[in-house]
Amino acid sequence: MSPYRQLTGIRVRGAASAPYAAQLLGGAWGETPDGVPVGLDVDPALPEGGYRIEIPEQGEIRLTGDPFAGLIHAARELLALATPAGLPVGVRTGSPGLPLRTLWTWDHSTNWDLRQLGQQEIGALNPYAKSAEAFGADYRRLVDFCSRERIGGIVVYGLLRDAHGGVAAARELCEYANARGVRIIAGIGVNAYGGIYFDGRHRYNLATWLRSRPDLAAELPQKVGFDIDEFGDLHFPASEYMMAACPSQPDNLAWHRDAIDWLLDTLPVGGINFETGDYGSCACARCTSRTGGERTSWSYEAMRSVYPTLLETARRNGPAGVPLRHLVEVYWDNIFDLDAQKPLADLPDDVAYQYCVNRGFWSDNRDRLTAGHVEALPHSTNVLRTHAGSQWNRQRHSWVPELYADMATRAGGAGMRGLTIFAEASAYHPTNEISYLAYARFTWNPELAWADFWRDEVAPRFGGAAEAEAFRDGAAVLDDPSAEAAALAAVRSDALAMVAATSGEVQRRWLWLAERAARHAHSAA
């Protein structure tokens, strides 16, 4: 009896359940009438992304997965199991340790096709500067990365924008992602951030609505923006994007309810990321009387007034008949302020509440994230989201895999259900690549050992364990604002030596470090 099963061709049963999984398998082994039978079966009882692989010595190889992503993950693992000796006989199962694994993006600063003109690296309310075709080119690459690395969803703010194709382009992206087991989660502003249709002359664009009903506009403070310790004082420029609606006006709530109905009737999105705006709360007399002196960047009372209706409207099934995934922003550096969150206690409990943290706040408070504290939060499904590793913490291209691993491990151990990070920068950048891989591996398995991750994922990408440590140390010099030209030139020199000694993708990563160090040295001189 052999512990391996040889394949010279396959014939797939159940391809209609997961066409993309069948395509992956057929592309690798070829479909022939007398090939080894491979069955694809759906089990709705499995968690999203969960799967089972059964490889017997004879008979049908069987892959079972949840209706949306599990069979795709199973097909990819089956391909990865193949050795020159064949497939190892036995049963394997997989499911995500943190089920809500989500990447967060703005359309205008998501740069995954680096050939495109008009790239931006920061901003929250920017015009779209690329060609219309670039939107799909960037996001298809991001979707492909998520599908390969078993990352469940991508939040897209600016999903609906005239400049890159409006409804047609958004629908094409959703369909592409759904086929690959990745949810496109529409980022929408409630009374802020452009509304449901972010930019365009559309009836569900917030500026269009408020131009027709100026009596419904919010009274924003003189300064529109916010402060983040790791970034500084941020001011948003005056523009249509900054228009905001008063949450105390019933007509605004009715308009948002109708807009969400339209969105879900129109696009096959995988869910919604709700945000009521963090750049200023309405200061009209009606809102002020309700808030009782809340902080001015956002209002929990405004959230309490709009979310029950909107979440009820959005409660539907989505792709593959699975429930839509909705995330509600609870804003940042406040996860331990239970008193401030009391207004949220009566909000629906069947959505995820997303608490954002900055890197300094996390460093100072990480030990406070315990199972007892998570149990005390107002709702049962809670997600950690972080600005760390993004431009908002001055880390857009920084090496932060240890930080993401720590967040995933602690979030999983405390009973949180997910972790959300920014992923606008392409994995072409090795610092981003390793950080994203740490995110993917540790959110899938929060009990993963760092030494195993380093051995299996990091060391081979740089030519060895010691070489990977040298790359990490060189990247740290790039992030040091006090680094002098001589230190940066030394990083460049060492990286160029590795370029000469390596080839292929390993060489590319070292070449990136050499060029980046040369750029920093030029500016520091």
Helices and strands as residue ranges (DSSP letters): E 4-5, E 10-13, G 15-17, H 19-29, E 36-42, E 51-55, E 61-65, H 70-81, E 87-88, E 90-94, E 100-106, G 107-109, H 132-149, E 153-157, G 162-164, H 166-179, E 183-189, H 206-212, G 214-216, E 225-228, E 232-235, G 240-242, H 250-266, E 271-275, H 285-291, H 300-313, G 319-321, E 325-332, G 342-344, E 352-357, H 359-365, G 366-368, H 371-376, E 382-386, G 391-393, H 401-414, E 418-422, H 430-444, H 450-453, I 454-458, H 459-462, H 465-478, H 485-501, H 504-524
